[in-house]
């Protein structure tokens, strides 16, 4: 099977990039896989890409290269296809409209996969008839603004399959959007097993990871850890993630100082790969008010680290079995978070037992397991749609392609005769 991914910038740093590459790497062991990155801003990707994968880009943003295209006139004109209410809209332009349309109209793959709402819209409107159209949602339904949801409600019926990262979010899309004939499936983010050897002895450190933004509630975690330290001053807290120099990062540093936690609670900044830190950690913590999945929870568990997490929507409750491989505590409950951290810190045998359970249960996120299920589902849909796709579906998708590319032809003609 030939599978083509369309991604915003595969050379960047972020959860969608990491999970897309993890899935593509696993699929490439048995399938013909390519990743088309709309943008390229550095020479090499942050995350390792299998040599079996063809990695290409549409727009080069490397100013020190002869191929730099950031100053082309079309790059300064607003996009028409990429949805205006999508968060990445300011980064898209008439140039990306044209390049993406050219790429999608020439695809000869079996499956084309979009990795964010705006790119899913391009696939709905511009992909040629033939390939299976798959749209991935790495954020949740409720993460999107109402205007964007209305746009997607009009476009997503043109997909063959829509995927989410949690079953709860898949149920929401089924309920809240009318998607006749569209298969809605939950595929959790794939996380590979650690390359390093699991240590026999762990450091007395609680680790948390993720962007330093208010929804991650690191303020709650820091205050909870102050209560932990009052009982167990031999343990430290390390928070990894970008944003230390941001306004919120400054507030968190101030909170650490106000609580007298300097030397015990640390904002470590972004680190890649993070695996060595998980392998050293004694415990992991997540205090978020919202998670679209919970990638760092799975990463910690794969490294044999039990996690104490808030029971926030949507991911943690689908990842952690409360009391078996970690603990779930009520969202925003500082005392409960401190209490469960202390329970695992003070009970060495419980911590070791949960660590082993976390390592075993998280094996279900092995990339090969998820890739096989993804490929099997695509193969089923391809067989079903290959010969029996209804006339209504064909006309609907043909109409979408015409709408999405007509203005490109118009612009090309205008440019030719100007």
N, C-alpha and C positions, 0 to 999 in steps of 0.2 A: 504494500500500500504506500502511495506517495502522499505525504502529509506536509502541508505548508503552513507555518505560523506567521502571523502578522503582528508585530509588536512595536510599541512606541520607540523604545531605544534599548536594544539588547546590550549596549555597551555601558549602561548606567548601573546604579546601585538601588535595589529595592526588592520588595517581596514578590511582585508580579514577575519581574525579570528572573529572579532566582528560581521560582517555581516553574516558570515556562521552560527555562533551560534544563532543570531537573527532569521534567516530563519529556522534553525533546531528546535529551541524552538517552533516556531509557528506551524510548520508541525507536531511536536510531539503531539499536542493537538488532532489530528485526525488520525495520521498515526504512523506506527512502524518505529522509526528513530534511527540510530546509527551514531556516528562520530568516524572514525578511524584516529587517529593522527599518522603520521609517527614518530614523535619524542615526547618525554616527558622530560622536564627538571626541572619541579617543581611539588610539590605534588598536588596543586589545580590550576584550570584555573583562569586567571585574570577575565574573563567575566563569569557571572553566566550561568550554563548549567542546563536545566530542568532535574529534577529527572526522567522524563519519557524517557530520552535519554540514550542509552548505549554508554559510552565514553571509548574507548580503545586506546592503543598505540602499535606501532610495535618495536620501539627502545627506550630503557630507558637511558637517559643521566644524571640521578641523581647520582652523584659520591658517595653520602653518603648512597646509598641503595645497598642491595645485588644483585639487578637486573641490576646494571650498565653494559652497553654494549659498551661504547664508545671506549674501547681499544681492541675489538675483531679484529683479523687479517683482516677479510673481511671489517671492517670499515675503514681500511687504504688503500684499493684498490679502484681505480676510478670506478665510475658508468658506466654501458654500456647502460642502457635504458633511464635514465633521460637525456634529451638533453644537450649537452655540452655548448650550448650558452644561456641556461636559467640562470638567475642571481643567483639562489640558487644551481647551480651545485656543487660548492665546498663543500656543506653540504651533498651531496649524495655519495653513495659508492656501492660496490658490496654487502654489507650487506643489504642496503635498496632495491637494485634490488631484492634480494632473498626474503626478508620479504614481500615486496609489491606484488611480483608475487604469493607467497603462499596465501596471503590474497585475492587477486582478483580471483585467480583460484578456490577458495572455496566458493565464495559468492553465496548465494541463494536468494538475494534480487530482487525486481522488478526494482529498479532504482539505479545506481551507479553514483555518482557525483564527478568529479574532481574539484579542486578549484584553480589550477594554471596550466600554460602550461605544466610544467614537469610532473605533476601528471596526466594531461589529456593524455599525451603521454603514460604513464603506462597503463591507462585504455584502450586506443586504442589498445595496443599491448598485454596486458596480461589478460584483463577481460574475463571470460568465456562467451560463447554464452548464451543468454537468457536475462539477465538484460538490461534495456534501458541504453545506455551510454550517459551521459551528461557531457559536458566540460564547466566549467565556466571561463570567462575571466574577472578578476577584474582590469586589466590594459587595455590599448587601443591597437589597432592594431599597431599604430605608436610608442608605447612604446617599442615594440620588435625590436631587431636588425634584419637586413636583413637575416643573416644565420638562426636565430631562425624562422623567418617567413617562410623560405623555408622548414624547417623541419616540421613545423606545417601544411604547405600546403599539404605535403605528408601524414600526419597522421590524420588530422581532418576529412577527408572523412569517416573514420572508426567510427565516432561518429553518434549518432542518433539526438542529439541536441547540439548546441553551444549557450551559453547565454552570453550577454554583459550587462553592467550596463546602457548604454544609447542607444537610437534609432539611433543616428548618428554613433556610433561605429558599431552597428549591420549592418547598411547600408554599412559601409566600408568593413566589412568582407564578405558581400554578393558580393560586387564589386570586391574585390582584391583577394579573394580565390575561387577556384573552389570547391564547396562543394555540389555535386549532391546528392539529397536525404537527406541532413542534414538540419534540421530546425534551423534557426538562429533567436533567439528571444532576445529582450531587457527586462530584469527584473531589475528594480532599486533596490539599496540596501535598505533593510527594516530597519526602525528606529522606535522603540516603543515610545509611548506617555510618557511624563515625569511622574515619580512616585510622584514627589513633587507637591505641590499646586502652581499654578501660582500666583506670588505676585501682590499686588495692586500697589506697588511703586517699581521702579527699581533704581539701583545705576547708577550714571553718569559715566558709564564705557563702552568703546568699547572693545569687546572681539574677538580675533582671535585664531584659534587652528589648529595644525598640526605640523608635523616634521619641525625642523629648517633647511631647505635645500633651496638652491638658487631658485628653481622653484616656491616656495611659495611666493617669492618677499616680504618678511617682511621688507626689506630695503625700498621698495616703500611705504609700509603702514606706517612705522615709519616717513618717510619724510612728507607724506600727513598729518599724525596726528600732526606733528609740526605746520603745517599751521592751523589746527583745534584749537590747543591749544592757538595759538596767538589770536584767537577770543573768545574761550571758555575755559579759563584756569581751569574751575571747572570740566572738564571731563578728565578721564585717559584712557590709553590703556593697556590692559593685553593680552599677547601672551602666550598661553599654548601649550606645546609640547616638546618632547624629543630633545636633541641636544644642550642644553645651554652650555655645556662644550666643544662642538666641535669647529673646526676652524671657521665655519660659525657663530656659536653662539657668539664667541669672536668678530667677525667683527660687529655683530649687537649690542653688548654691547658698542663697540667703537663708533658706529654711534649715539646711544642714548646719550652718553657722549658728543660727538662733537656738537650735536644739543641742549645741555643743557636740556635734557629731563629726567634726573634722578629725580625720585619721581613722574613722570607722565607717563612714558612708562616702562613696566615691562616684563621681560622674566621669566615666572612663572614655567617653567619646565613641565614635564609630570604629569598629574593629572587624576586619574581614581577612580570613575566616574566623568565625566565633567559636568553632568547635573546640579548640584548645582550652577556652575558658569554661565551656560546659564540662569538659573532662576533668577540670580541677574543682568544680563547684560541689559543695555539699548539699545545697538546696537551690531551687529556683522559685521565683515568685512573679506573679502577674496580678496587678491591682486594677486593671482596665475597667472602664465603664462600658466599653464596647469593643468587640473583636469580630472582624469579618470571618476569621478562621482561628488563628492562634498558632502561627508558624513557630514562634520561639518556644511555645509550650512543647510542641512535638520534637523540636530540635533538642531540648533539654532531656526529654524522656528517652529519646534514641541514644543519648549518651549516658543513660542510667542515672538520671537526676530526677527525683520526685518533685512535683510542682504544687505549690499552694497558690490557688488562683481564685479570683472573684468569679462568681457564677453569673457572668454577664452574657448578654446576647452576643453572638450566637454560638461561637465555636467551643469554648472550654468544656461545656457540659457534654459535647459529643466526643471529646478527646479524653477527658479524665473520668475514671470510675472512682467516685468519691469514697475515700477510705481504703481503696485498694492500691492504686498507683499514684495517688496524690490526694489533695483535699480541695474541695470547693467551699467557699465562704460567701455569705451574702454580699452583694455589691455595695461598696461604700462603707463596709463595717470594719473600721480600723481595729477594734478590740478583737474581733474574730480572726482577722488576718494575723495579728500578733500572737494570739493564743495557739493557732495551728502551726505557725512557724516554730514557736517554742516547744510544742509537743514533739515535733520531728527532731528538733535540735537536742532535746533532753532525752529522747528515747532512741539510742543508737541502733538497737535491733529492729525497731519499727522502720527507721529510716533506711536501713539496709534492705529490709524486705520490700518496702515500697519502691526502692530504686530498682531492684530486680524485676518487679512487676511492671514498672514503667518501661524498662528496656524491652521486655517481651511483648507487652500490649501494643507498643508503638511500632512494632514490625509491620503492622497493617498499612503503614504509610510508606513502605519501601517503594521506590519509584517503579521497579519492574512490575510490582503487583498492580499499581494504579495504571501504568501504561498498558498492560495486557487488557485490563477491563475497558479502558478508553478505546483501544484499537478494536476490541471485539464489538463494542457498542456501535462504533462507526461502520464496521463491516456489516453488521445487521441492518443498519439504516441504508447503507449503500445498496445492498441486495434488494431491500424492500422498495427503495425509491428508483432503483436503476431502470426497472421495466414497468413499474406500476404507478409511477408518479402521476397524479391526477392532472387532467387538463387545466383545472383551476389553479393548481400550484404552479404549473409551467407558465401559464399566462401571467400569474401574479408576480413571479420572479422575473419574467421577461420585461414586464412593465417597470419593475424596480430598476433593472439594469439600464433601461432606456432613460428613465428619469435621472438616474445618477450620472450618466455619461453625456447626455445631450448638451449640457452647457460646456463640457470640455471640448466637444467638437466645434461648438459655436466660437469659443475663445480661440481655438486653433485656426479656424478660418479667418477670423477677424485679424489675428496676428499676421497671417500669411499675406493679407491684402492691405494692411496698414502701411 
